[in-house]
């Protein structure tokens, strides 16, 4: 069983920055892939960024160059640094992992970008 708890969401103006954090209840050194997804109202949940144990990262085209995913193995944290935010980045952001043949999601954190 893995618990993921997100924090760091909020309201920010267009062009601003936010840093999301996800605290995992297990050592993330043992997890192959962790990711951030988001879901805007009326839209499907979509992958924002992922990071593999080896450090390989992958980003949605819409956030490349603006968002950075990283891990802190000592603290079992997965962060998403978001810069140059746009109103279309408004969504609930979810932390995700696949571990021991099961998928796990956090409860989500709201990010709202005002124009």
Secondary structure, DSSP 8 states (H G I E B T S, - for coil): ---EEEE--EEEETT--EEEEEEESS-GGG-SEEEEEEE-TTS--EEEEEEETT--EEE-TTTTTTEEEEEETTTTEEEEEE-S--GGG-EEEEEEEEETTEEEE---EEEEEE-
